[in-house]
Amino acid sequence: MCNSKVPHGGLRGLSPLMFAGTGSDVGKSVIAAAFCRIFKQDGYSPAPFKAQNMALNSFATPEGLEIGRAQAVQAEAAGVPCHTDMNPLLLKPTTDKVCQVVLNGKSIGNKHAFDYFTSNNKANLRIEVCAAFDRLKARYNPIVLEGAGSISEINLREFDLVNMSMAAHARASVILVADIDRGGVFASVYGSVMLLTEEERKLVKGILINKFRGDIRLFESGIKMLEDLCKIPVIGVVPYYHDIHIEEEDSVMLHTKNRFAKEGKVNVAVVLLQHMSNFTDFNPLEKDDRIHLFYTNQPKDLESADIIIVPGTKSTLHDLQILRQDGMAQAIIQAKNNDKTVLGICGGYQMLGTELSDPNGIESDIKQLPGLNLLPLKTLLEGEKITKQVRFKLHSGKTDCTGYEIHNGRTEILSADVQPLNVLENGDTDGCISGKCIGTYMHGILDNAEFVDYLIQPYLADKASVTSFDYFKFKEEQYDKLATHVRKYVNMDLVYSMIQ
């Protein structure tokens, strides 16, 4: 629920607020999203900022540029359009040691991790990310910054663009976020603070304990111990939650999600790819009561699925090669032959064709592979990456739908016998349909109820109601629930006093 009035007597300008972490996956992204929504509810005009993000999950801005998905989610929570200034530097891993570097929304090529972190270009990148922050700060208030990983990676201090060096540039009040669920919270908080320089410690204004389980009263003595040790106030202890659904930044949790089919539902299997990207495409299906979604890399699991989805990937030919080696490619083909629906999105769409070529090594050192030969098309990976937001209608629909494209490669349809899937606003078409085999470049297509209804309609009889699921409304409800949850356990008066 929103506050009935703005705290502290009016809409004063607020200084930036940064959420930094004792480590990765402590919940910084979700906490930052919560505060974006809280400040919006309180009448301010907040915007998120993360100088450097490493993720395969990305999003296209209205200008057709690329940023990390987490900052797009935070912008959505803040109620503002996403912009590259919110995430000026995005690193997209292509191997364990190489990343594609996206600067201000556009790829500037691949970099080996050692070269990236030690190159002389770091000074130029620092100028770029600071300039992006300054532009953002001139348009929004307050800026909610997010750090990356641990704030105390002392071996990388001179190369830091995203944690304490950015906090110093932004003159931000830093809240240190710690995950108590993983254990060792006292050591991680105290160690993180003590490893900072004296000047850096002055920027840390508060500690937030995240993902608490149990009776918070049992931790009251722990709060005092932390405050006595670190000389920094604990602004709150936020309990773990199960009933609030905010998009996750990393795909590591996919392996712990559902892995098997379920009776009485439309069973949808997502093929787990090694370099799977934009896994948030499938969040709407997880929340739809008519559908049971599961993830798998086991060929036998596809036998119990009604619909198989081959998702996007950062390394299409490499993942296609693995699908052939582990038997998943043949299982997908067999599913199609057994009259199951097969949907390919982005890289998965490219895999469904007859041929994939990467002569210039844009994604990998594999030059060419035959596709799964389920759709009459071939794809050539070359030229500038396509990134854009799109409005479209389904080939047989009347409702305006939205999505976004982020891909290398141009796909050529080889037969006039297939039907385009989508008609874009400008009259162009996207994707194609051949029987129950469907392909599209459109990330976010499953956010649109009309497409989900179309996809599952053949399997609904005697299984579920035909009520459509409104994912856009659902997300807004979740941001409000998250804000209410965080407000309940955080001393917002203390936070406002820090940044006024």
Buried (B, 14 or more C-beta within 10 A) or exposed (E): EBEEEBBBEEEEEBBBBBBBBBBBBBBBBBBBBBBBBBBBBBEBBBBBBBBBBBBBBBBBBEEBBBBBBBBBBBBBBBBBBBBBBBBBBBBBBBBEEBBBBBBBBBBEEBBEBEEBBEBEBBEEBBEBBBEBBEBBBEEBBBBBBBBBBBBBBEEBBEBBBBBBBBBBBBEBBBBBBBBBBEEEBBEBBBEBBEBBEEEBBEBBBBBBBBBBEEEBEEBEEBBEBBEEEBEBBBBBBBBEBEEBBBBBBBBEEBEEEBBEBEEEBBBBBBBBBEBBBBBBBBBBBBBBEBBBBBBBBBBEBBBBBBBBBBBBBBBBBBBBBBBEEEEBBEBBBEBBEEEBBBBBBBBBBBBBBBBBBBEEEBBBEBEEBEBBEBBBBBBBBEEEBBBBBBEBBBBEBEEEBBBBBBBBBEBEBBEEEBEBBBBBEEEEBBBBBBEBBBBBBBBBBBBBBBBBBBBBEBBBEEBBEEEEBEBEEBBBEBBBBBBBBBBEBBBBEBBBEBBE
